[in-house]
Amino acid sequence: MMCRVLWVMVLSLCVALGMMTNPKIILSPSRIMVAVGSSVQLQCAIVNGSVQHLGVTWNMVTSASSPEILTHSQSDGVTKGHSNNKKFQSFRDLKHSSYILTIKDIETSDNRQYYCDIVGKNMSKSSQRIAVSVQGMMTNPKIILSPSRIMVAVGSSVQLQCAIVNGSVQHLGVTWNMVTSASSPEILTHSQSDGVTKGHSNNKKFQSFRDLKHSSYILTIKDIETSDNRQYYCDIVGKNMSKSSQRIAVSVQGKSFPVLTQTPILNVTVSQTAQLHCSVQNIDLGESDVHWYRRSLAGYQWIVMHRVSGNVLVNKNFQGHFNSTRNNSGLVATLIITNIQPEDATVYYCNVWSNVYGTGTQLNIITFAEAEIPDLLLIFLGRLLVLLLFLIVAVIVLLNVNQKACFTSK
């Protein structure tokens, strides 16, 4: 009887050790809207597994009883297209432990749900789906600038967003411009359609980059001076491209003006709770409402307002997912995001006095394989060590049990 108990312990521990490494799938985005004729990329992130040693299929839900397999990335690194249509292509993204599906030249027939599955025995199938919603024919690209006005203190930095609607920043060239007293504006940066960004100004304080996820070009102005008190805008480069009439007014204030400082980057995993802090200087936080915004495809998107009275108002689209706290004496406001999902990955800004914004926090959603959090690693190793110790003790006891007790006849 004792032997049976010990063998059950050993088997249970082995199963527990095996379960710790079962790979899982996270799909993103959960839903995406695209125009006819454009392209899109879907991500299948692998948690607790390596894309170098796993095979994955990308599938499309059809009206038939079984889905259509589009591509098959084998464990040996070879990727095959199971569909005769060359528009479906996939590749391994080793850095982000993901498989990426690219759908080119979108048609109305591509208005379906897509998902990936890990190939192999005893691999649980994913219940997640990515809904691709195909819209009408692509129209001329348009620009949305955010914010419309911003007030900053001398010596600080600021980021301006140029969101492209009905167009892809991967295939469009854009210039960031500054309105001057001269008849023509000054071109600060030129992001070419081939992906190369050049600075047209000799001043290194003006830098721009592509934000592919939010189809935007971002202009960063560092070490703000009073001479930067101007209007800024972006234009799409190309023939027959209408020029934007929008402007972002940057109002430069003195050094005693409020400054909102945020942690530049925060890495979290799916389902975690994130806290984004905003430290305030040169202002009585107890006498000001605090707002939180995030970067989106349509510019800055309002999320939360934390009133002086203590009441918290949350955008109806984010209720139950976002909240806010404030420490007036410590001059810190905090945005709380619970049950983090892949679509929450963006830049978040705190805001006071309507036009005073924080430096922004880039929230990154990473897989377990990418996580570089010492506490999680120590917890994992600690649990593994305990399981191994139990296993060793069980084996020692088993070997020292009286052989007669183990193998006695009925």
C-alpha positions as CSV (number, residue, x, y, z in Angstrom):
1,M,0.0,0.0,0.0
2,M,2.8,2.4,0.9
3,C,4.5,1.7,-2.5
4,R,1.3,2.6,-4.3
5,V,1.1,5.9,-2.4
6,L,4.7,6.8,-3.1
7,W,4.3,6.0,-6.8
8,V,1.2,8.2,-7.0
9,M,3.2,11.0,-5.4
10,V,6.0,10.6,-7.9
11,L,3.7,10.5,-10.9
12,S,1.7,13.5,-9.6
13,L,4.9,15.5,-9.1
14,C,6.1,14.7,-12.6
15,V,2.8,15.7,-14.1
16,A,2.9,19.0,-12.1
17,L,6.4,19.7,-13.5
18,G,5.2,19.0,-17.0
19,M,2.2,21.3,-16.7
20,M,4.4,24.2,-15.7
21,T,5.7,24.4,-19.2
22,N,2.6,23.8,-21.4
23,P,2.6,26.5,-24.1
24,K,-0.3,28.9,-24.5
25,I,-1.5,31.3,-27.2
26,I,-2.3,35.0,-27.0
27,L,-3.8,36.6,-30.1
28,S,-3.8,40.3,-30.9
29,P,-5.5,42.4,-31.8
30,S,-8.9,41.0,-30.9
31,R,-10.5,43.0,-33.7
32,I,-9.2,45.1,-36.5
33,M,-10.9,47.2,-39.2
34,V,-9.2,47.4,-42.6
35,A,-10.0,48.9,-46.0
36,V,-10.3,47.0,-49.2
37,G,-6.9,46.8,-51.0
38,S,-4.8,47.3,-47.8
39,S,-2.8,44.8,-45.8
40,V,-2.8,43.7,-42.2
41,Q,-0.7,41.7,-39.7
42,L,-2.0,39.5,-37.0
43,Q,0.0,38.3,-34.0
44,C,0.1,34.8,-32.4
45,A,2.2,35.1,-29.2
46,I,3.5,31.9,-27.6
47,V,3.6,32.0,-23.8
48,N,5.7,29.3,-21.9
49,G,7.1,28.0,-25.1
50,S,9.7,28.7,-27.9
51,V,8.6,29.5,-31.4
52,Q,11.9,27.8,-32.5
53,H,10.6,24.4,-31.3
54,L,6.9,24.6,-31.9
55,G,4.8,24.1,-35.1
56,V,1.9,26.5,-35.6
57,T,-1.0,26.7,-38.1
58,W,-2.8,29.9,-39.0
59,N,-6.5,29.2,-39.7
60,M,-9.5,31.0,-41.1
61,V,-13.0,30.3,-39.9
62,T,-15.3,29.5,-42.9
63,S,-18.9,28.5,-43.4
64,A,-17.8,24.9,-43.7
65,S,-17.7,22.6,-40.7
66,S,-13.9,22.8,-40.5
67,P,-11.6,25.8,-40.8
68,E,-9.3,26.5,-43.7
69,I,-5.6,26.1,-42.9
70,L,-3.8,29.1,-44.4
71,T,-0.1,28.5,-43.4
72,H,1.8,25.9,-41.4
73,S,5.0,26.9,-39.7
74,Q,6.7,23.6,-38.8
75,S,8.9,23.0,-35.8
76,D,12.0,22.6,-38.1
77,G,11.6,26.3,-39.1
78,V,10.0,25.6,-42.5
79,T,6.8,27.6,-43.3
80,K,4.4,26.2,-45.9
81,G,1.3,27.9,-47.4
82,H,-1.6,25.5,-47.4
83,S,-3.8,28.0,-49.2
84,N,-3.3,28.5,-53.0
85,N,-3.7,32.2,-52.4
86,K,-0.3,33.9,-52.0
87,K,-1.9,36.7,-50.1
88,F,-1.6,34.7,-46.8
89,Q,2.0,34.6,-45.6
90,S,3.4,34.0,-42.1
91,F,6.8,34.2,-40.4
92,R,8.4,33.7,-37.0
93,D,9.1,36.7,-34.9
94,L,11.8,35.2,-32.5
95,K,12.3,38.5,-30.5
96,H,8.6,38.5,-29.5
97,S,8.1,34.7,-29.4
98,S,5.4,35.1,-32.0
99,Y,4.1,33.9,-35.3
100,I,2.9,36.8,-37.6
101,L,0.2,36.3,-40.3
102,T,0.2,38.9,-43.1
103,I,-2.9,39.2,-45.3
104,K,-2.2,41.3,-48.4
105,D,-4.6,43.0,-50.8
106,I,-7.6,42.7,-48.5
107,E,-10.9,41.8,-50.2
108,T,-14.4,41.7,-48.9
109,S,-14.2,37.9,-48.8
110,D,-11.4,38.3,-46.1
111,N,-14.1,39.6,-43.7
112,R,-13.7,36.6,-41.3
113,Q,-12.2,35.3,-38.0
114,Y,-8.7,34.1,-37.8
115,Y,-6.7,32.1,-35.2
116,C,-3.6,30.0,-34.7
117,D,-3.1,26.6,-33.1
118,I,0.0,24.8,-31.8
119,V,0.6,21.5,-33.7
120,G,1.2,18.4,-31.6
121,K,-0.3,15.8,-29.4
122,N,-2.0,16.9,-26.1
123,M,-1.9,20.5,-27.2
124,S,-5.0,22.4,-26.1
125,K,-6.7,24.3,-28.9
126,S,-7.1,28.1,-28.6
127,S,-10.6,29.5,-28.2
128,Q,-9.5,33.0,-29.1
129,R,-10.3,34.6,-32.5
130,I,-9.2,37.8,-34.3
131,A,-12.1,39.4,-36.2
132,V,-11.0,41.2,-39.4
133,S,-13.7,43.7,-40.4
134,V,-13.3,44.7,-44.1
135,Q,-14.5,48.2,-44.9
136,G,-15.1,50.0,-48.2
137,M,-12.6,51.1,-50.8
138,M,-9.6,53.0,-49.5
139,T,-10.0,56.8,-49.8
140,N,-7.3,59.5,-49.7
141,P,-5.4,59.4,-46.5
142,K,-6.1,62.1,-43.9
143,I,-4.3,63.5,-40.9
144,I,-5.4,63.9,-37.3
145,L,-3.1,65.9,-35.0
146,S,-3.0,65.6,-31.2
147,P,-3.1,67.4,-29.0
148,S,-4.5,70.6,-30.5
149,R,-2.7,72.7,-27.9
150,I,-0.1,71.9,-25.3
151,M,1.6,74.0,-22.6
152,V,5.1,73.1,-21.5
153,A,7.8,74.5,-19.3
154,V,11.2,75.6,-20.5
155,G,13.7,72.7,-20.4
156,S,11.1,69.9,-20.7
157,S,10.2,67.7,-23.7
158,V,7.0,67.1,-25.6
159,Q,5.6,64.6,-28.1
160,L,3.2,65.5,-30.9
161,Q,1.1,62.9,-32.8
162,C,0.3,62.8,-36.5
163,A,-2.3,60.0,-37.0
164,I,-2.9,58.8,-40.6
165,V,-6.5,57.7,-41.3
166,N,-7.2,55.6,-44.5
167,G,-3.5,55.1,-45.1
168,S,-0.5,53.1,-43.9
169,V,2.5,54.8,-42.4
170,Q,4.6,52.0,-43.9
171,H,3.9,53.3,-47.4
172,L,3.5,57.0,-46.9
173,G,6.1,59.8,-46.6
174,V,5.4,62.5,-44.0
175,T,7.1,65.8,-43.1
176,W,6.9,67.5,-39.7
177,N,6.9,71.3,-40.2
178,M,7.2,74.4,-38.0
179,V,5.4,77.6,-38.8
180,T,7.8,80.5,-38.9
181,S,7.7,84.3,-39.6
182,A,8.9,83.6,-43.1
183,S,6.6,82.9,-46.0
184,S,7.3,79.2,-46.0
185,P,7.4,76.8,-43.0
186,E,10.6,75.1,-41.8
187,I,10.7,71.4,-42.5
188,L,12.0,69.7,-39.3
189,T,12.0,66.0,-40.3
190,H,11.1,63.9,-43.3
191,S,10.0,60.3,-42.9
192,Q,10.3,58.8,-46.3
193,S,8.0,56.1,-47.7
194,D,11.0,53.6,-47.7
195,G,11.1,53.9,-43.9
196,V,14.1,56.2,-43.7
197,T,13.7,59.3,-41.5
198,K,15.9,62.4,-42.1
199,G,16.3,65.5,-40.0
200,H,16.0,68.6,-42.2
201,S,16.9,70.9,-39.3
202,N,20.4,71.1,-38.0
203,N,18.9,71.1,-34.5
204,K,19.0,67.5,-33.0
205,K,16.2,68.5,-30.6
206,F,13.6,67.6,-33.3
207,Q,13.3,63.9,-33.8
208,S,10.5,61.8,-35.3
209,F,9.6,58.1,-35.6
210,R,6.9,55.8,-37.0
211,D,4.3,54.3,-34.6
212,L,3.1,51.4,-36.7
213,K,0.5,50.2,-34.3
214,H,-1.3,53.5,-34.2
215,S,-0.6,54.4,-37.8
216,S,1.1,57.6,-36.7
217,Y,4.2,59.7,-36.9
218,I,5.5,61.1,-33.6
219,L,7.5,64.3,-33.3
220,T,9.6,64.7,-30.2
221,I,10.9,68.2,-29.2
222,K,13.6,68.0,-26.5
223,D,14.9,70.7,-24.2
224,I,12.1,73.2,-24.9
225,E,13.2,76.8,-25.3
226,T,11.1,80.0,-25.6
227,S,11.9,80.0,-29.4
228,D,10.0,76.8,-29.7
229,N,6.8,78.7,-28.9
230,R,5.2,78.0,-32.3
231,Q,2.7,76.0,-34.3
232,Y,3.6,72.6,-35.7
233,Y,1.9,70.3,-38.3
234,C,2.6,67.3,-40.5
235,D,2.0,66.8,-44.3
236,I,1.7,63.7,-46.4
237,V,4.3,63.8,-49.2
238,G,3.1,63.0,-52.7
239,K,1.1,64.2,-55.7
240,N,-2.5,65.0,-55.3
241,M,-2.2,64.8,-51.5
242,S,-4.3,67.5,-49.8
243,K,-2.4,69.6,-47.2
244,S,-3.5,69.6,-43.6
245,S,-5.0,72.8,-42.2
246,Q,-4.6,71.6,-38.6
247,R,-2.0,73.0,-36.3
248,I,-0.6,72.0,-32.9
249,A,0.1,75.1,-30.8
250,V,3.0,74.6,-28.4
251,S,2.9,77.3,-25.7
252,V,6.2,77.6,-23.8
253,Q,6.0,78.7,-20.2
254,G,8.6,79.6,-17.5
255,K,10.6,77.1,-15.5
256,S,8.1,77.5,-12.6
257,F,5.3,76.1,-14.7
258,P,3.8,72.7,-13.8
259,V,5.9,69.7,-15.0
260,L,4.3,66.2,-15.2
261,T,6.9,63.4,-15.2
262,Q,6.1,59.7,-16.1
263,T,8.1,56.5,-16.2
264,P,9.0,56.2,-20.0
265,I,8.4,52.4,-20.3
266,L,6.4,49.8,-18.3
267,N,6.5,46.1,-19.3
268,V,3.6,43.8,-18.2
269,T,2.2,40.5,-19.1
270,V,-1.4,39.7,-20.1
271,S,-3.9,39.6,-17.2
272,Q,-1.6,41.5,-14.8
273,T,-2.6,44.8,-13.1
274,A,-0.5,47.8,-14.2
275,Q,0.0,51.1,-12.2
276,L,1.2,54.1,-14.2
277,H,2.5,56.9,-12.0
278,C,2.5,60.7,-12.8
279,S,4.7,62.9,-10.6
280,V,3.7,66.5,-10.4
281,Q,5.9,69.6,-9.8
282,N,5.1,73.3,-9.3
283,I,1.4,72.7,-8.7
284,D,-0.9,72.0,-5.8
285,L,-2.3,68.6,-6.8
286,G,-5.1,69.0,-4.3
287,E,-6.6,71.9,-6.3
288,S,-6.5,70.4,-9.8
289,D,-8.5,67.7,-11.6
290,V,-6.3,65.0,-13.2
291,H,-7.1,63.5,-16.6
292,W,-5.6,60.4,-18.3
293,Y,-5.4,60.0,-22.1
294,R,-3.9,57.3,-24.3
295,R,-2.6,57.4,-27.9
296,S,-5.0,55.8,-30.4
297,L,-5.6,55.6,-34.1
298,A,-7.7,58.8,-33.9
299,G,-5.4,60.8,-31.7
300,Y,-5.5,61.2,-28.0
301,Q,-8.3,59.3,-26.4
302,W,-9.7,60.4,-23.0
303,I,-9.9,57.6,-20.4
304,V,-10.4,58.9,-16.8
305,M,-10.9,62.2,-14.9
306,H,-10.1,62.3,-11.2
307,R,-11.8,65.3,-9.7
308,V,-10.6,67.4,-6.9
309,S,-13.6,66.2,-4.9
310,G,-12.3,62.6,-5.2
311,N,-14.9,61.4,-7.7
312,V,-13.5,59.4,-10.6
313,L,-15.2,59.5,-14.0
314,V,-14.3,56.8,-16.5
315,N,-15.0,56.8,-20.2
316,K,-18.0,54.4,-20.7
317,N,-15.8,52.3,-23.1
318,F,-13.3,51.6,-20.3
319,Q,-15.4,51.1,-17.2
320,G,-14.4,48.2,-15.0
321,H,-11.0,48.1,-16.6
322,F,-9.5,51.5,-15.7
323,N,-9.4,53.4,-12.4
324,S,-7.4,56.3,-10.8
325,T,-5.9,57.2,-7.5
326,R,-4.1,60.3,-6.3
327,N,-1.7,61.2,-3.4
328,N,-2.1,64.9,-3.1
329,S,0.5,65.3,-0.4
330,G,3.0,63.1,-2.3
331,L,2.2,64.9,-5.6
332,V,1.6,61.6,-7.5
333,A,-1.4,60.6,-9.6
334,T,-1.8,56.9,-10.6
335,L,-3.7,55.2,-13.4
336,I,-4.7,51.6,-12.6
337,I,-5.4,49.1,-15.5
338,T,-6.7,45.7,-14.4
339,N,-6.7,42.5,-16.4
340,I,-4.2,43.8,-19.0
341,Q,-5.0,42.8,-22.6
342,P,-2.9,43.0,-25.8
343,E,-4.9,46.0,-27.1
344,D,-3.9,48.0,-24.0
345,A,-0.4,48.4,-25.3
346,T,0.0,52.1,-26.1
347,V,1.3,55.4,-24.7
348,Y,-0.6,56.9,-21.7
349,Y,-0.5,60.6,-20.7
350,C,-1.5,62.3,-17.5
351,N,-3.0,65.8,-17.8
352,V,-3.9,68.9,-15.7
353,W,-5.1,72.3,-16.6
354,S,-6.5,71.0,-19.9
355,N,-3.4,71.7,-21.9
356,V,-0.6,70.4,-19.6
357,Y,0.5,66.8,-20.4
358,G,2.9,64.4,-18.9
359,T,5.9,62.9,-20.7
360,G,4.0,59.7,-21.4
361,T,4.4,56.1,-20.4
362,Q,4.8,53.4,-23.1
363,L,2.9,50.3,-21.9
364,N,4.3,47.1,-23.5
365,I,2.6,43.8,-23.3
366,I,5.2,41.1,-23.3
367,T,5.1,37.3,-23.2
368,F,6.4,35.2,-20.3
369,A,9.4,34.3,-22.4
370,E,10.3,38.0,-22.7
371,A,9.6,38.9,-19.1
372,E,12.7,40.1,-17.3
373,I,11.2,40.4,-13.8
374,P,13.5,38.9,-11.2
375,D,10.7,38.3,-8.7
376,L,8.8,36.1,-11.1
377,L,11.9,34.1,-11.9
378,L,12.7,33.6,-8.2
379,I,9.2,32.4,-7.6
380,F,9.3,30.0,-10.5
381,L,12.7,28.6,-9.4
382,G,11.6,28.3,-5.8
383,R,8.6,26.2,-6.7
384,L,10.6,24.1,-9.0
385,L,13.1,23.4,-6.2
386,V,10.4,22.4,-3.8
387,L,8.9,20.0,-6.3
388,L,12.4,18.4,-6.9
389,L,13.0,18.1,-3.2
390,F,9.7,16.3,-2.8
391,L,10.6,14.0,-5.6
392,I,14.0,13.2,-4.2
393,V,12.5,12.4,-0.7
394,A,9.8,10.2,-2.3
395,V,12.5,8.2,-4.2
396,I,14.7,7.8,-1.1
397,V,11.8,6.5,1.0
398,L,10.7,4.2,-1.8
399,L,14.2,2.6,-2.1
400,N,14.4,2.1,1.7
401,V,11.0,0.6,2.2
402,N,11.2,-3.0,3.3
403,Q,11.2,-5.1,0.1
404,K,9.0,-7.6,1.8
405,A,6.3,-5.0,2.4
406,C,6.4,-3.9,-1.2
407,F,6.3,-7.2,-3.0
408,T,4.5,-9.5,-0.6
409,S,2.1,-11.9,-2.2
410,K,-1.6,-11.6,-1.9
